Amino acid sequence: GSWSQVGADLDGEAEDDRFGRDVSISDDGTRVAVSSVQNTSLSGHVRIYDESGGTWTQVGSD
């Protein structure tokens, strides 16, 4: 199979925070978890996004 982008790019908070180093995608492709390993003084975090109608929306807050 092939991959195609759905929606706009998802960006981290800072240029060097390594947002997207690790990504996990749900079986149906409508939820992703994206790590940002160098966010906030190297403490890192994970953001969860849900897709609906070609738009990705962050679940919860940072």
N, CA, C and O atoms as a GROMACS GRO file, in nm:
protein
  248
    1GLY      N    1   0.081  -0.119   0.000
    1GLY     CA    2   0.000   0.000   0.000
    1GLY      C    3   0.085   0.125   0.000
    1GLY      O    4   0.208   0.119   0.009
    2SER      N    5   0.020   0.234  -0.010
    2SER     CA    6   0.091   0.362  -0.008
    2SER      C    7   0.032   0.453   0.099
    2SER      O    8  -0.080   0.432   0.146
    3TRP      N    9   0.108   0.553   0.136
    3TRP     CA   10   0.068   0.651   0.237
    3TRP      C   11   0.036   0.782   0.169
    3TRP      O   12   0.100   0.819   0.070
    4SER      N   13  -0.062   0.854   0.222
    4SER     CA   14  -0.088   0.990   0.176
    4SER      C   15  -0.123   1.075   0.298
    4SER      O   16  -0.187   1.028   0.391
    5GLN      N   17  -0.080   1.201   0.295
    5GLN     CA   18  -0.102   1.291   0.408
    5GLN      C   19  -0.250   1.327   0.419
    5GLN      O   20  -0.317   1.352   0.319
    6VAL      N   21  -0.298   1.330   0.543
    6VAL     CA   22  -0.434   1.374   0.574
    6VAL      C   23  -0.422   1.498   0.660
    6VAL      O   24  -0.359   1.494   0.765
    7GLY      N   25  -0.479   1.608   0.617
    7GLY     CA   26  -0.475   1.732   0.694
    7GLY      C   27  -0.341   1.803   0.685
    7GLY      O   28  -0.251   1.763   0.610
    8ALA      N   29  -0.330   1.909   0.765
    8ALA     CA   30  -0.209   1.992   0.768
    8ALA      C   31  -0.099   1.924   0.850
    8ALA      O   32  -0.126   1.831   0.926
    9ASP      N   33   0.025   1.974   0.835
    9ASP     CA   34   0.136   1.926   0.917
    9ASP      C   35   0.106   1.950   1.064
    9ASP      O   36   0.042   2.049   1.100
   10LEU      N   37   0.153   1.861   1.150
   10LEU     CA   38   0.147   1.879   1.294
   10LEU      C   39   0.286   1.925   1.338
   10LEU      O   40   0.385   1.858   1.309
   11ASP      N   41   0.293   2.036   1.408
   11ASP     CA   42   0.421   2.094   1.447
   11ASP      C   43   0.439   2.093   1.598
   11ASP      O   44   0.342   2.101   1.674
   12GLY      N   45   0.564   2.082   1.641
   12GLY     CA   46   0.598   2.093   1.782
   12GLY      C   47   0.601   2.238   1.826
   12GLY      O   48   0.568   2.328   1.749
   13GLU      N   49   0.642   2.259   1.951
   13GLU     CA   50   0.647   2.395   2.005
   13GLU      C   51   0.771   2.472   1.963
   13GLU      O   52   0.766   2.594   1.948
   14ALA      N   53   0.882   2.402   1.943
   14ALA     CA   54   1.007   2.468   1.910
   14ALA      C   55   1.077   2.392   1.799
   14ALA      O   56   1.053   2.273   1.778
   15GLU      N   57   1.164   2.460   1.728
   15GLU     CA   58   1.231   2.402   1.613
   15GLU      C   59   1.310   2.276   1.649
   15GLU      O   60   1.315   2.182   1.570
   16ASP      N   61   1.371   2.274   1.766
   16ASP     CA   62   1.462   2.165   1.802
   16ASP      C   63   1.405   2.069   1.905
   16ASP      O   64   1.482   2.000   1.972
   17ASP      N   65   1.273   2.062   1.922
   17ASP     CA   66   1.217   1.977   2.028
   17ASP      C   67   1.199   1.831   1.986
   17ASP      O   68   1.152   1.749   2.065
   18ARG      N   69   1.236   1.799   1.863
   18ARG     CA   70   1.228   1.663   1.808
   18ARG      C   71   1.086   1.607   1.809
   18ARG      O   72   1.064   1.488   1.834
   19PHE      N   73   0.991   1.695   1.781
   19PHE     CA   74   0.851   1.654   1.770
   19PHE      C   75   0.838   1.554   1.656
   19PHE      O   76   0.882   1.580   1.544
   20GLY      N   77   0.778   1.440   1.685
   20GLY     CA   78   0.761   1.337   1.583
   20GLY      C   79   0.866   1.229   1.584
   20GLY      O   80   0.868   1.142   1.497
   21ARG      N   81   0.956   1.234   1.682
   21ARG     CA   82   1.059   1.130   1.691
   21ARG      C   83   0.995   0.991   1.700
   21ARG      O   84   1.041   0.896   1.636
   22ASP      N   85   0.889   0.982   1.778
   22ASP     CA   86   0.812   0.857   1.789
   22ASP      C   87   0.666   0.888   1.759
   22ASP      O   88   0.612   0.988   1.807
   23VAL      N   89   0.603   0.802   1.681
   23VAL     CA   90   0.463   0.821   1.644
   23VAL      C   91   0.392   0.686   1.654
   23VAL      O   92   0.446   0.583   1.613
   24SER      N   93   0.271   0.688   1.708
   24SER     CA   94   0.187   0.568   1.712
   24SER      C   95   0.053   0.604   1.650
   24SER      O   96  -0.003   0.710   1.678
   25ILE      N   97   0.001   0.515   1.566
   25ILE     CA   98  -0.123   0.541   1.494
   25ILE      C   99  -0.225   0.432   1.530
   25ILE      O  100  -0.192   0.314   1.533
   26SER      N  101  -0.348   0.473   1.558
   26SER     CA  102  -0.454   0.376   1.589
   26SER      C  103  -0.482   0.287   1.468
   26SER      O  104  -0.447   0.322   1.355
   27ASP      N  105  -0.543   0.174   1.493
   27ASP     CA  106  -0.574   0.079   1.385
   27ASP      C  107  -0.656   0.142   1.273
   27ASP      O  108  -0.634   0.110   1.156
   28ASP      N  109  -0.749   0.230   1.308
   28ASP     CA  110  -0.833   0.292   1.204
   28ASP      C  111  -0.774   0.422   1.148
   28ASP      O  112  -0.833   0.483   1.059
   29GLY      N  113  -0.658   0.464   1.201
   29GLY     CA  114  -0.588   0.581   1.148
   29GLY      C  115  -0.644   0.716   1.188
   29GLY      O  116  -0.603   0.818   1.133
   30THR      N  117  -0.737   0.719   1.283
   30THR     CA  118  -0.798   0.847   1.321
   30THR      C  119  -0.741   0.906   1.450
   30THR      O  120  -0.783   1.014   1.491
   31ARG      N  121  -0.648   0.837   1.514
   31ARG     CA  122  -0.584   0.890   1.635
   31ARG      C  123  -0.434   0.864   1.625
   31ARG      O  124  -0.392   0.754   1.590
   32VAL      N  125  -0.355   0.967   1.656
   32VAL     CA  126  -0.210   0.952   1.660
   32VAL      C  127  -0.156   1.006   1.792
   32VAL      O  128  -0.211   1.100   1.849
   33ALA      N  129  -0.049   0.944   1.839
   33ALA     CA  130   0.027   0.993   1.954
   33ALA      C  131   0.165   1.030   1.902
   33ALA      O  132   0.230   0.950   1.834
   34VAL      N  133   0.210   1.152   1.933
   34VAL     CA  134   0.336   1.204   1.880
   34VAL      C  135   0.423   1.252   1.995
   34VAL      O  136   0.379   1.334   2.076
   35SER      N  137   0.547   1.201   2.003
   35SER     CA  138   0.636   1.244   2.111
   35SER      C  139   0.716   1.366   2.071
   35SER      O  140   0.740   1.393   1.953
   36SER      N  141   0.756   1.439   2.173
   36SER     CA  142   0.844   1.554   2.158
   36SER      C  143   0.948   1.541   2.269
   36SER      O  144   0.929   1.592   2.379
   37VAL      N  145   1.057   1.471   2.240
   37VAL     CA  146   1.149   1.426   2.344
   37VAL      C  147   1.233   1.537   2.408
   37VAL      O  148   1.283   1.518   2.519
   38GLN      N  149   1.249   1.650   2.342
   38GLN     CA  150   1.331   1.757   2.400
   38GLN      C  151   1.249   1.880   2.436
   38GLN      O  152   1.303   1.990   2.444
   39ASN      N  153   1.122   1.863   2.456
   39ASN     CA  154   1.036   1.975   2.493
   39ASN      C  155   1.060   2.014   2.638
   39ASN      O  156   1.084   1.927   2.722
   40THR      N  157   1.054   2.144   2.668
   40THR     CA  158   1.062   2.197   2.804
   40THR      C  159   1.181   2.140   2.881
   40THR      O  160   1.165   2.055   2.968
   41SER      N  161   1.298   2.189   2.848
   41SER     CA  162   1.421   2.152   2.920
   41SER      C  163   1.444   2.001   2.922
   41SER      O  164   1.482   1.944   3.024
   42LEU      N  165   1.421   1.938   2.809
   42LEU     CA  166   1.446   1.796   2.788
   42LEU      C  167   1.352   1.702   2.864
   42LEU      O  168   1.378   1.582   2.871
   43SER      N  169   1.243   1.755   2.922
   43SER     CA  170   1.151   1.666   2.994
   43SER      C  171   1.061   1.589   2.898
   43SER      O  172   1.017   1.479   2.930
   44GLY      N  173   1.034   1.645   2.781
   44GLY     CA  174   0.954   1.579   2.680
   44GLY      C  175   0.807   1.569   2.713
   44GLY      O  176   0.766   1.591   2.827
   45HIS      N  177   0.729   1.537   2.613
   45HIS     CA  178   0.587   1.509   2.632
   45HIS      C  179   0.532   1.438   2.508
   45HIS      O  180   0.600   1.424   2.407
   46VAL      N  181   0.408   1.393   2.520
   46VAL     CA  182   0.337   1.328   2.409
   46VAL      C  183   0.208   1.403   2.386
   46VAL      O  184   0.137   1.436   2.482
   47ARG      N  185   0.176   1.430   2.262
   47ARG     CA  186   0.047   1.488   2.226
   47ARG      C  187  -0.035   1.384   2.152
   47ARG      O  188   0.017   1.305   2.073
   48ILE      N  189  -0.165   1.385   2.179
   48ILE     CA  190  -0.260   1.296   2.113
   48ILE      C  191  -0.348   1.381   2.022
   48ILE      O  192  -0.396   1.486   2.063
   49TYR      N  193  -0.369   1.335   1.899
   49TYR     CA  194  -0.453   1.406   1.803
   49TYR      C  195  -0.558   1.311   1.748
   49TYR      O  196  -0.529   1.194   1.722
   50ASP      N  197  -0.679   1.361   1.729
   50ASP     CA  198  -0.786   1.288   1.662
   50ASP      C  199  -0.814   1.356   1.528
   50ASP      O  200  -0.811   1.478   1.518
   51GLU      N  201  -0.842   1.274   1.426
   51GLU     CA  202  -0.872   1.326   1.292
   51GLU      C  203  -1.021   1.310   1.263
   51GLU      O  204  -1.081   1.206   1.289
   52SER      N  205  -1.077   1.416   1.208
   52SER     CA  206  -1.216   1.412   1.162
   52SER      C  207  -1.230   1.505   1.043
   52SER      O  208  -1.197   1.623   1.053
   53GLY      N  209  -1.277   1.454   0.933
   53GLY     CA  210  -1.297   1.536   0.814
   53GLY      C  211  -1.171   1.600   0.760
   53GLY      O  212  -1.178   1.709   0.702
   54GLY      N  213  -1.057   1.536   0.778
   54GLY     CA  214  -0.931   1.589   0.727
   54GLY      C  215  -0.864   1.690   0.818
   54GLY      O  216  -0.765   1.752   0.778
   55THR      N  217  -0.915   1.709   0.939
   55THR     CA  218  -0.857   1.803   1.035
   55THR      C  219  -0.812   1.727   1.160
   55THR      O  220  -0.887   1.645   1.213
   56TRP      N  221  -0.690   1.755   1.206
   56TRP     CA  222  -0.637   1.695   1.328
   56TRP      C  223  -0.659   1.792   1.444
   56TRP      O  224  -0.626   1.910   1.434
   57THR      N  225  -0.715   1.741   1.554
   57THR     CA  226  -0.742   1.822   1.672
   57THR      C  227  -0.673   1.758   1.792
   57THR      O  228  -0.686   1.639   1.818
   58GLN      N  229  -0.597   1.842   1.866
   58GLN     CA  230  -0.528   1.791   1.984
   58GLN      C  231  -0.629   1.752   2.091
   58GLN      O  232  -0.725   1.825   2.117
   59VAL      N  233  -0.606   1.637   2.154
   59VAL     CA  234  -0.690   1.589   2.264
   59VAL      C  235  -0.625   1.636   2.394
   59VAL      O  236  -0.508   1.605   2.418
   60GLY      N  237  -0.698   1.709   2.476
   60GLY     CA  238  -0.641   1.760   2.601
   60GLY      C  239  -0.546   1.875   2.576
   60GLY      O  240  -0.543   1.933   2.468
   61SER      N  241  -0.470   1.908   2.678
   61SER     CA  242  -0.375   2.019   2.668
   61SER      C  243  -0.235   1.969   2.700
   61SER      O  244  -0.217   1.857   2.748
   62ASP      N  245  -0.136   2.053   2.674
   62ASP     CA  246   0.003   2.016   2.702
   62ASP      C  247   0.025   2.002   2.851
   62ASP      O  248   0.136   1.972   2.894
   0.00000   0.00000   0.00000
